[in-house]
Amino acid sequence: MDPITSGVTILQLVQTIAQASALLYGYITSVRDADSSCQSLLDELNSILGVLTTVMEIEKDPSLPANLRHVLSKLMAENGPVTKLQGELKNLLPNEKGKISKLMWPFKERRAAAIAERLKGFYRDITTVLAIDSRNTLKEVSREVQQLKKLQEARKNYKERQKLLEWMNPVPCTDKHEDSRRQRNRETGRWIFHADQYTAWSKSDSAFLWLNGQPGSGKTILASAVIDEIQGSGEAEPQTLAYFYCNFQDDQTTIAATVLRSLVVQLLQQSEVDWITNIRGSGLQEEGDFVSLRNLWQQQRDANFAKRHPTDLVFLRKLLVEASALVYRPALVIDALDECKNHLDLVRHLVNLAEDARLRLFVTSRGEKDIQDAFHDLPTVSLKDSAEQMKADIQVHITEQLKTQKRLSRLPDTLKTTILEKLLEKAEGMFRWVQCQLDVIMKCKRPDSIQKALHDLPEGLYETYDRIIRSIEEGGPDDGPIAQSCLLWLAGAFTPLTLDELNEAMMIEVGRPSLNEDLGVTDTMDIVAACGSLVTFDEKTGIVALSHYSVKEYLISRRPHNFLKSISDIHARICELLITYVLCDSVDEIYAEGKHPAIRRPSPYFSAGHADLADVSKDHPLLSYAIQGWKHLAHVSKEDLCVMDALSRLNSEFLRNTKKRRVLATQDERYGLAWGQPATSRWLSAAVTLPSLLFIPLEHGKPWMVKFLVKQQHYLLDVDIAPGWGSPLIFAIAKNPEFLSVLLELGVNLNKLSSINPILYNRFLIKEGSYAPISWAAAIGSEVAVDFLLSQPEVNLPDDILCMAVMARELSPRIIQKLRQRGADVNFTADGSTTPLHDLLSRSYNPLADRSWLPTVKALVEPSCNLSVQDWTARTVLQIALDQRLEDIVAYLLEKNARLSATATLHPDMRSWAKNETWFPKIQEAALAADVPCARIKGKVVGATIEFQTVEFSLAVTTNRDNANPICAIVVSVILNGKVPLAGE
């Protein structure tokens, strides 16, 4: 038998490594807070895989020299490294095929580090055997191995980088840009590049420019021209472009945080700096220590169900500044700033951004007064002051339309000239107005009708829309109802809607248990025809949208022909219709079978494009939108009895009909996260059972809804919102603090204990039990709720309030200070030994804890705190900080004269890691001061498995309370690979 093929083959081992790596990678990515040593284990597997892959290539060489074949045979001998490694790896694999889960993981997490260490040994054994032969072939192997490792590291970094950027949840605007480009005549808008303000902006490395104009004046088209100009600059003027279109047609693009996040992601994607590697270590520190970028990476690593991408504008602005430093000559373009719902917040963070970040920022918007006030002393291009250039562009546009539009191109030249002159005369710089008049002219069937239309042109956009609405109402018998229904949905929808979705929406009839198909259209294009110039239709995507932001503004304004009452009424009607839809009997079968892609649990075996899913989705296209209909509740600002009746029906049906629960309740988020797909929030949370009528209004609604229900059924204030979720007050503290004053007004008991299962709120550090509202607010770190409750004199502070406050996922020194000012006892010991400071420092080790926890530690220590208290392990807070290697906190505690206990002196190597720190002599002094007589006993390993070791001590220990020098503590310390492990290792 060939010695190389005896025993375990290299191929078998490579296959085992690949299987173990895949399962381990799945475990790391799907299990919350997977131990960092598991990543080390995966790295070692990749290193061995690199060596063996190269060896496999050498093994295939038919001209392999005899001495090298002898070397390889030693690798695969019966007791050789390859066979031993194969046996070790078999223990990593689960007994059954599948994914390693928390329950299936065969080792305690602390053992992963030990396994990784043994894998390093196998790696050394293999490379040592290979090193016996000094031929150039082996040198080449080593070189190829290093190249492979570099390639694997680069691939790993790329995946981690993409994972971080995807987690940021950016919104791409490429489709909107392409659409704007298609609308732009290449001969228009060129004047902007010759304007003095733009020329200065373009040549600078740090500049701001605001382009403003009236509605419909073509600002978005000019923004697309600027984007193309920067993209087309080429290598002659290398620069980095990031752009964003705020678009009223897509709700997610009108959120300030989304704008900044998307720009950050675009810059980081284009950076040639290996920032993902640097922020994991210290590579960027010399360049200014990118604190926000490091914090972002840590947030993504620690992300849990409750906290996804960042939304804080201050933090995102800092990220934008840091990301700008990682690219060459960054240029940002933000279009339609005024279409952003919280544009004032965004504006405040854009002022001086160009100067702080050393970038160029180009912003377009209307000349709204609040925006003018913010940008009043910054460089500006006003389209009102560029009337001649705008008129020339409009002339080009009209001329092109008269040539390219089939009906217009057939008109006599004299009539074309009249059209051009009349429209230019009254356009006043509004492309949108011009296009609406051209649409009207194209519908005219006689020259005389065209002449009448030109003679009676409307003044401005609103009068234009008045006439369009009037013409719709005067059209066929179906046009009015179709247009009214579709314009309602388009004015209020948060995401773009397709023709099929609109058609199904028209079939909803309040009070009817099934869809009324007679209310739909026979040809969906009739919807577009009925709405005329007020909508646009994209044949590629099937999406129908309002043709301009001014149309939406018109529809919600008080005009004689406007059938929509207000924004609140729009959302109330849509909300009522969507609740009716999800309760329809006709979709019960879909709920039960779970076929629709909107309600199907994510699976690695099925995709959204699967044929049967597509068919069901086509039958019920609106369902994907309807399950998120709760979003409309927050916009129903005026009391509406129909909405409350619909919510009551929804609650009753959820309790009565189990078929409805799958579509009404959010899917179990664990499954979504396991496959990298965040769960879509629905009307109710996944784990809720038996919800009260207050559940949905408190989470998604407005205060008037809660008032309405409690005044009718006051008992709702005193019962739990749902089992495990606590009282309405507890729920409001965690979900919606704006309801706190409403609940107080309604007479809620501010001190009543409530039974809570914190896991339902994705709070994993807090134990299940009964808590006072102030304790719950402190434990979840809600400064708003703590401030509100402390402002009420009748609120009592529980003794353990500070112990609760240090459980917060995001620690708040301000909460600690407020509670102490109110009389909270910082020296209170919950179990007779541990103070709040002990509890904080004993939490699981976090690489950023040293820096991020220090303000909270100071809030607990100052102005007074007993630092000599020992916990149940006989450790002081200084000793715990040392064990956790919290260097900044150790230094601070030493400044406050913190002391060690005798257990800190039991092993001479326990503090060796800190010997180079400036404060280390103080630690030695503290250890000497704390030293007391003790016996040191070295244990002997008497048994070992892959998972654990058994250590035996040769001396029996007894205690006697009457002894004058009793035993105070027994401490077992472990030296692992020459060092004392961190807590938790």
ROMIVO-633336 format. One record per residue (C-alpha): residue in three letters; x, y, z. Coordinates in steps of 0.25 Angstrom, whole numbers, plus 5000, padded with zeros to 4 digits. Layout:
! ROMIVO-633336
ALAXYZ...
//
This chain:
! ROMIVO-633336
MET500050005000ASP500550144997PRO501050205010ILE500450335006THR499050285005SER499050195017GLY498250245030VAL497550375028THR497650445015ILE497950595014LEU496650605006GLN495850545017LEU496450645027VAL496250765019GLN494750725017THR494650705032ILE495250845035ALA494350905024GLN493150845031ALA493550885045SER493951025040ALA492551045034LEU491751005046LEU492651085055TYR492451205046GLY490951185047TYR491051175062ILE491851305063THR490951385054SER489551335059VAL489851325075ARG489751455082ASP491051485090ALA491851365084ASP493151355092SER494351425085SER495151295087CYS494251235077GLN494751325066SER496151285070LEU495751145068LEU495251175054ASP496551255051GLU497351135055LEU496551045046ASN496751135034SER498251135037ILE498350985036LEU497450975024GLY498351075017VAL499550975020LEU498850855016THR498250905003THR499650934998VAL500150795003MET499050734995GLU499550804982ILE500950754985GLU500450614987LYS499750614973ASP501150634967PRO501550504960SER503050544960LEU503050564975PRO504450524980ALA504550404989ASN505050485001LEU503850575000ARG502950464999HIS503550405012VAL503250535019LEU501850535015SER501650395019LYS502050435033LEU500950535033MET499950425031ALA500450315039GLU499550245048ASN499950325060GLY500450445052PRO499950585053VAL498850575042THR498150455049LYS498250515063LEU497650645057GLN496550575050GLY496150515063GLU496150645070LEU495250705060LYS494250595060ASN493950645074LEU493550785069LEU492450735060PRO491050705065ASN490550565065GLU489450605055LYS489550685043GLY489150825045LYS489550965050ILE490350975064SER489351045073LYS489551095087LEU488950955092MET489750875082TRP491150935085PRO491850815091PHE492850905100LYS492751005110GLU493151135103ARG494351155112ARG494951015106ALA494951075092ALA496251145095ALA496851015100ILE496450945087ALA496951065079GLU498351045087ARG498350895083LEU498050935069LYS499251025069GLY500050905074PHE499650815062TYR499950935053ARG501350935058ASP501550785057ILE501150785043THR502050905039THR503150835047VAL503050705039LEU503050785026ALA504250865030ILE505050735031ASP505350745016SER506050875013ARG505750864998ASN505350994990THR503950924989LEU503650935004LYS504151085003GLU503151104992VAL502051035001SER502351125012ARG502251245002GLU500951194997VAL500351165010GLN500651315014GLN500051365002LEU498851275004LYS498751325019LYS498751465014LEU497651435004GLN496851375015GLU497051495024ALA496651585013ARG495451505010LYS495151505025ASN495351655026TYR494451675014LYS493351595019GLU493451665033ARG493451805026GLN492251765018LYS491451715030LEU491751845037LEU491251925025GLU490051845023TRP489651855038MET489752005036ASN488451995028PRO488752095017VAL487752135006PRO488352134992CYS487852244983THR488352194970ASP486952164964LYS486552304968HIS487752364961GLU487552284948ASP486152334948SER486552474949ARG487652464939ARG486652404929GLN485752534931ARG486952624929ASN487252684915ARG488752684914GLU488752824908THR488052874921GLY488652904935ARG490152934929TRP490053074934ILE490253034948PHE491652984946HIS492053124941ALA491453194953ASP492453264962GLN491953194975TYR492053054968THR493353084963ALA493953124976TRP493253004983SER493752904973LYS495252954974SER495252954989ASP495552834998SER494552885009ALA493352965004PHE491852975005LEU490853014995TRP489353024996LEU488453024983ASN487053064986GLY485853094978GLN484253094978PRO483452964976GLY483552894962SER484852984958GLY485652854955LYS486552854967THR486652704967ILE487052704952LEU488152804955ALA488652714967SER488652594957ALA489552674948VAL490452714959ILE490652564963ASP490952524948GLU491952644947ILE492652594959GLN492652444955GLY493152484941SER494352564946GLY495152434944GLU496652414949ALA497052554945GLU496352604958PRO496152484967GLN495052504977THR494052424985LEU492552444983ALA491452404992TYR490052454990PHE488652444995TYR487252474990CYS486152505000ASN484952454993PHE483552474999GLN483052354991ASP483952265000ASP483752285015GLN485152225019THR485852335010THR485152445018ILE485852415032ALA487052495036ALA487852375042THR487652295029VAL488252405021LEU489552415029ARG489652265031SER489552245016LEU490652355013VAL491552285023VAL491452155017GLN491652205003LEU492952275008LEU493452145015GLN493152065003GLN494052144995SER495252155005GLU496552085001VAL496952085015ASP496851955022TRP496052025033ILE495351895038THR496651835042ASN497151965048ILE495951985057ARG496051845063GLY497451885067SER498252015069GLY498552045054LEU497752175053GLN498152225067GLU499352305060GLU498352365051GLY497452425062ASP496852305068PHE495552285061VAL494652275073SER493352275067LEU493752175056ARG494252075067ASN492952095075LEU492152065062TRP492951935061GLN492751895075GLN491251935074GLN491051845062ARG491851725070ASP490951745082ALA489651775074ASN488451705080PHE486951685076ALA486651825082LYS487751905077ARG488051905062HIS488752015054PRO489052145060THR488052265060ASP488752375068LEU489052485059VAL490152545068PHE490852405067LEU490552395052ARG491152525049LYS492452485056LEU492452365048LEU492352445035VAL493452535039GLU494352415042ALA493952335029SER494252465021ALA495752455026LEU495852315020VAL495552355006TYR496152454996ARG495452594994PRO494052554998ALA492852614992LEU491452594997VAL490152634990ILE488852634997ASP487652664989ALA486252714994LEU486652745009ASP485252805011GLU484652665008CYS485252605020LYS484252595031ASN485252645042HIS486052735033LEU486252835044ASP487052735052LEU487852695040VAL488052845036ARG488752865050HIS489652755047LEU490052805033VAL490452945037ASN491952945038LEU492052805034ALA492952835022GLU493952915031ASP493952805042ALA494152685032ARG494952755021LEU493952715011ARG493052785000LEU491552785003PHE490552814992VAL489052824997THR487752854990SER486452894996ARG485352994995GLY485553135001GLU484853105014LYS485053205025ASP485653115035ILE486653055025GLN486953205021ASP487153245035ALA488153125037PHE488953145024HIS488853305024ASP490253335024LEU490753215015PRO490953215000THR489653204992VAL489153184978SER487753234977LEU486953194965LYS486153314966ASP487353394963SER487653314951ALA486453344944GLU487053354930GLN487853224931MET486553154936LYS485753214925ALA486753164914ASP486653024920ILE485153024920GLN485153064906VAL486052944902HIS485152854910ILE483852904903THR484552904889GLU485052754892GLN483552714896LEU483052784883LYS483952694875THR483952564882GLN482452544887LYS481652484876ARG480452564877LEU481152694879SER482152674868ARG481052664858LEU480552804861PRO480752924851ASP482052994853THR481253124856LEU480453054867LYS481753004873THR482353144873THR481053194880ILE481153084890LEU482653114893GLU482453264894LYS481153244904LEU481853144913LEU483153224914GLU482353344917LYS481653294929ALA482653184934GLU483353264944GLY484453164945MET483553044948PHE483852924940ARG482752844947TRP481652954943VAL482152944929GLN482052794928CYS480652794934GLN480152894923LEU480852804912ASP480052684918VAL478752764916ILE479152804902MET479452664898LYS478052624902CYS477352734893LYS476852674880ARG476652804872PRO477552924870ASP476453014875SER476452944888ILE477952964889GLN477753114887LYS476753114898ALA477653044908LEU478753144904HIS477853264906ASP477353214920LEU478653164926PRO478553144941GLU479353224951GLY480353134958LEU480352994962TYR479152984972GLU478253044962THR478752944952TYR478452834961ASP477052894964ARG476752884949ILE477352734948ILE476452694960ARG475252764954SER475452694940ILE475552554947GLU474252584954GLU473652624941GLY474152504934GLY473552364933PRO472752304945ASP473852224950ASP475052324949GLY474652404961PRO474552284971ILE475752214965ALA476552344966GLN476052374980SER476452234985CYS477852234979LEU478152374983LEU477852344997TRP478752224997LEU479852294990ALA479852424999GLY479952335012ALA480752215008PHE482152205014THR482752115003PRO482452124988LEU481252044983THR481051964971LEU479851964962ASP479451824967GLU479551874981LEU478651994978ASN477651904971GLU477551814983ALA477451934992MET476251984985MET475551844987ILE475551875002GLU474151905008VAL474051945023GLY473051855029ARG473151745019PRO473851615023SER474451585009LEU475051664998ASN474051724988GLU474651694975ASP473551774968LEU474251904973GLY475551864966VAL475851904951THR475851814939ASP477151874934THR478151924944MET478652034934ASP477252104936ILE477752144950VAL478852224943ALA477952284933ALA476952324944CYS477952404952GLY478552474940SER479752564942LEU479652554957VAL480352414957THR481552354949PHE481652204946ASP482952124945GLU482752014935LYS484051944939THR483651934954GLY482151944953ILE482152054963VAL481152174963ALA481552294971LEU481052444972SER481752514961HIS482352624970TYR482452664985SER481552784982VAL480452684978LYS480552624992GLU480552764998TYR479352804990LEU478552684994ILE478652715009SER478452855007ARG477052925009ARG476652944994PRO475152954989HIS475352824981ASN476152744991PHE475452624996LEU476552595006LYS476352655020SER477652655027ILE478952565029SER478252505041ASP477052475033ILE477852405022HIS478552315032ALA477252285039ARG476552245027ILE477752155022CYS477952095036GLU476452055036LEU476551995022LEU477851915026ILE477151855038THR475951815030TYR476951755020VAL477751665030LEU476451625037CYS475851575023ASP475351435023SER475951415009VAL477351415014ASP477151325026GLU477651205017ILE478951285015TYR479151305030ALA478951165033GLU479851105022GLY480851215023LYS481151225008HIS481251375006PRO482651425006ALA482251535016ILE481851435027ARG482751315023ARG483851295033PRO485251315027SER485851185022PRO487251155016TYR486551055006PHE485551155000SER485651284994ALA484651394992GLY484651374977HIS484151224979ALA483051204969ASP481951164979LEU482251284987ALA482251384975ASP480851324971VAL480251354985SER480851484986LYS480251524973ASP478851484978HIS479051564990PRO480051674987LEU479651774998LEU479851675010SER481351705011TYR480951855013ALA479751825022ILE480551745033GLN481251875035GLY480051965035TRP480251995050LYS481252105045HIS480052195041LEU479452195055ALA480552295060HIS480052395050VAL478652395054SER478752515062LYS477252545063GLU476152465070ASP475552365061LEU474452265066CYS474552185053VAL476052155056MET475752115071ASP474652025066ALA475651955056LEU476651935067SER475651875076ARG475251775065LEU476751745063ASN476951715077SER475751625078GLU476151545066PHE477551525071LEU477051465084ARG475951385077ASN476551335064THR477951265064LYS478051275049LYS478151425050ARG479351425060ARG480351385050VAL480151505041LEU479851605052ALA481051565061THR482451585058GLN483151455054ASP484151405065GLU485351495063ARG486351385066TYR486051315053GLY486151445045LEU487551475052ALA488051335049TRP487951355034GLY488351505034GLN486951555032PRO486351645042ALA484951615046THR483851715041SER483151775052ARG481651755051TRP480451795059LEU480851715072SER482151665077ALA482551525075ALA482451475089VAL481151545093THR479951465098LEU478651515103PRO478951655100SER478051765106LEU477351875097LEU478451965101PHE479651885096ILE479551935081PRO479252085084LEU480352095095GLU481352035085HIS480952095072GLY479852195075LYS479652335080PRO479252385094TRP477852415091MET477552265088VAL478052225102LYS477152335108PHE475952285100LEU476152145104VAL476452165119LYS475252265120GLN474352155115GLN474952045123HIS475752095134TYR476151955139LEU477151945127LEU478052035135ASP478251935146VAL478451805139ASP479651755132ILE479851795117ALA480051645114PRO480651535122GLY482051565126TRP482051705120GLY481651775133SER480651885135PRO480351995124LEU481352085132ILE482451985131PHE482151965116ALA482152115113ILE483552135121ALA484152035111LYS483452055098ASN482852195098PRO483252295109GLU482352405103PHE481152335109LEU481652355123SER480952485126VAL479652435120LEU479652315129LEU479952405141GLU478752495137LEU477952365136GLY478352335151VAL479352225149ASN480052175162LEU481552215161ASN482052115171LYS481251995168LEU482151865166SER481951795153SER482351655149ILE483251665137ASN483951565129PRO485151645124ILE485451555112LEU484251595105TYR484851735105ASN486151675100ARG486851715114PHE487651595118LEU488451645130ILE487151675138LYS486551555145GLU485051525144GLY484251575156SER483451685161TYR483951825160ALA483551965163PRO483452065151ILE484652145156SER485452015157TRP485051975143ALA485352115137ALA486752115144ALA487051965139ILE486751995125GLY487552125125SER486352215121GLU486752355125VAL485452415120ALA484652315129VAL485552335141ASP485452485140PHE483952485139LEU483752385151LEU484752465160SER484052595157GLN482852525164PRO482952545179GLU482152425182VAL483152325176ASN483952245186LEU485352195183PRO485552045186ASP486752005194ASP487451935182ILE487152045172LEU488652065169CYS488851915167MET487751925156ALA488352045150VAL489651975147MET488951865140ALA488651955128ARG489151915115GLU489552065112LEU490052115126SER489652255129PRO490452335139ARG489452435139ILE488352345144ILE489352295156GLN489552445160LYS488052475159LEU487752355168ARG488852385178GLN488352525179ARG486952475182GLY487552385194ALA487952255187ASP488952185196VAL490252155188ASN490752055199PHE489551975199THR489851825198ALA488851745192ASP489251605197GLY490051655209SER491351665202THR491251725188THR491051875185PRO490551935172LEU492051965169HIS492351815171ASP491251775162LEU491651875151LEU493151825151SER492751685151ARG491951685138SER492451605127TYR493751665121ASN493651765110PRO494851815102LEU494251955103ALA493851955117ASP495052015123ARG494752145115SER493252145115TRP492952105129LEU493952205136PRO492852315136THR491852225143VAL492952175153LYS493252325156ALA491752345158LEU491652235168VAL492952265176GLU492852425177PRO492552485186SER492652375195CYS492652215194ASN493252105203LEU494352045195SER494751945205VAL493551855204GLN493851715200ASP492851635192TRP492551485194THR493851445187ALA494651535197ARG494951635187THR494951785187VAL494551875175LEU496051905172GLN496351755172ILE495151725162ALA495651835153LEU496951775153ASP496451635150GLN495651695139ARG496851775134LEU496051905134GLU497351995134ASP496752135134ILE495752095145VAL496952035153ALA497652165152TYR496452245157LEU496152155168LEU497652165173GLU497452315173LYS496252295182ASN497152215192ALA496452085189ARG497051955195LEU497251815192SER496851695201ALA497751575205THR497251495194ALA497951585184THR499351535190LEU499151385188HIS499951375175PRO501151455171ASP500851455156MET499351505157ARG499751645154SER500951625144TRP500151675132ALA500151815139LYS501651825143ASN501951935132GLU500752025136THR501152145144TRP500152115155PHE500751975157PRO501652015169LYS500352055176ILE499751925174GLN500951855180GLU500851945192ALA499351915194ALA499751765193LEU500751775203ALA499751845212ALA498751745210ASP499651625212VAL499251525223PRO499751385226CYS499351285216ALA499651145211ARG499951125196ILE499650985191LYS499950945177GLY498950845171LYS499150725163VAL498450685150VAL497850545152GLY496850545141ALA496650615127THR495650615116ILE495450705104GLU494450785112PHE495050795126GLN496250755136THR496150705150VAL497150755160GLU497350695173PHE497950775185SER498750685195LEU498250765208ALA496950755214VAL496450885220THR495550895232THR494951015239ASN494651055253ARG493851175257ASP494551175271ASN495951185264ALA496651315268ASN497151315253PRO496051255245ILE496151225230CYS495551345223ALA495551305209ILE495951185200VAL496351235186VAL496651145174SER497451215163VAL497851165150ILE499051185141LEU498751165127ASN499851175117GLY500751255126LYS499651355131VAL498551375140PRO497251365131LEU496251485131ALA494951465138GLY494051375130GLU495151305122
//
